[in-house]
Amino acid sequence: MVEGRLKKTQFNVYLPADLVREIKHRSIDEGLSLSAFVERVMSDYLEEKR
């Protein structure tokens, strides 16, 4: 998936605070925005399940 080519939409999810904190830190470590990081992780997960 190429970021910026597809229309993006916002959605809200509720997660435990500790998990959100860990995700934010990991996205910083990876040098990605939070949105880009979550997109990559979720896309990778879905691809594994195909």
DOFI-293545 format. One record per residue (C-alpha): x, y, z. Coordinates in steps of 0.25 Angstrom, whole numbers. Example, Ala and Ser with C-alpha at 12.3 -4.5 7.8 and 13.67 -1.06 7.14 Angstrom:
<pts>
<pt><u>49</u><v>-18</v><w>31</w></pt>
<pt><u>55</u><v>-4</v><w>29</w></pt>
</pts>
This chain:
<pts>
<pt><u>0</u><v>0</v><w>0</w></pt>
<pt><u>6</u><v>13</v><w>-4</w></pt>
<pt><u>3</u><v>24</v><w>6</w></pt>
<pt><u>-4</u><v>36</v><w>1</w></pt>
<pt><u>-10</u><v>29</v><w>-12</w></pt>
<pt><u>-23</u><v>24</v><w>-5</w></pt>
<pt><u>-33</u><v>32</v><w>1</w></pt>
<pt><u>-31</u><v>32</v><w>16</w></pt>
<pt><u>-42</u><v>32</v><w>27</w></pt>
<pt><u>-42</u><v>34</v><w>41</w></pt>
<pt><u>-47</u><v>25</v><w>52</w></pt>
<pt><u>-47</u><v>24</v><w>67</w></pt>
<pt><u>-43</u><v>11</v><w>75</w></pt>
<pt><u>-42</u><v>10</v><w>90</w></pt>
<pt><u>-30</u><v>3</v><w>95</w></pt>
<pt><u>-23</u><v>1</v><w>108</w></pt>
<pt><u>-14</u><v>13</v><w>112</w></pt>
<pt><u>-2</u><v>5</v><w>113</w></pt>
<pt><u>-4</u><v>-1</v><w>99</w></pt>
<pt><u>-6</u><v>13</v><w>93</w></pt>
<pt><u>7</u><v>18</v><w>100</w></pt>
<pt><u>15</u><v>6</v><w>95</w></pt>
<pt><u>10</u><v>8</v><w>81</w></pt>
<pt><u>13</u><v>22</v><w>81</w></pt>
<pt><u>27</u><v>20</v><w>86</w></pt>
<pt><u>29</u><v>9</v><w>75</w></pt>
<pt><u>25</u><v>18</v><w>64</w></pt>
<pt><u>35</u><v>28</v><w>69</w></pt>
<pt><u>46</u><v>17</v><w>69</w></pt>
<pt><u>42</u><v>13</v><w>55</w></pt>
<pt><u>42</u><v>28</v><w>50</w></pt>
<pt><u>28</u><v>27</v><w>46</w></pt>
<pt><u>15</u><v>36</v><w>49</w></pt>
<pt><u>6</u><v>28</v><w>58</w></pt>
<pt><u>-4</u><v>27</v><w>46</w></pt>
<pt><u>6</u><v>21</v><w>37</w></pt>
<pt><u>11</u><v>12</v><w>48</w></pt>
<pt><u>-3</u><v>6</v><w>51</w></pt>
<pt><u>-6</u><v>5</v><w>36</w></pt>
<pt><u>7</u><v>-3</v><w>34</w></pt>
<pt><u>4</u><v>-12</v><w>46</w></pt>
<pt><u>-10</u><v>-15</v><w>42</w></pt>
<pt><u>-7</u><v>-17</v><w>27</w></pt>
<pt><u>4</u><v>-27</v><w>31</w></pt>
<pt><u>-5</u><v>-34</v><w>40</w></pt>
<pt><u>-16</u><v>-35</v><w>30</w></pt>
<pt><u>-6</u><v>-40</v><w>19</w></pt>
<pt><u>-1</u><v>-51</v><w>28</w></pt>
<pt><u>-16</u><v>-56</v><w>30</w></pt>
<pt><u>-18</u><v>-57</v><w>15</w></pt>
</pts>
